Amino acid sequence: MPEEQFVSRYAEIGYKLPGTHRVLRFNNGRYSTSDSKEIEYLKGHQDFGSTLTTGKIPAKAVMLGGLDLCPVCGKGFADPEEFRDHLVAHIMEGKELPAKGPAARALAAKEEPA
């Protein structure tokens, strides 16, 4: 199985793999694995799509906690305007977004005049 990269909003979090004594420890908000059980567990975890996602996201965004994760697809955004635009695209596709949380706050945010 190809290696997958996971990114967490939390720099030093650990997830205990059920049925084992192994803890999947994130370093600077990142964890890479090609183990199919680990990949299946992380993608099925309740955090996936909110504070946990896959992909490559700038370390600065993770370490500063400035990362917004899309609740629909799990994509991460360091730029609030890009996050809003991304959410609007999902709405245009007919996707439902949570009524509370970062996505709702991003959509409610008004742009500051330049």
Secondary structure, DSSP 8 states (H G I E B T S, - for coil): ---EEEEESSTT-EEE-TTSS-EEE-BTTEEEE--HHHHHHHHHSTTBTTTEEES---HHHHHTT--EE-TTT--EESSHHHHHHHHHHHHHTT----SSSHHHHHHH------
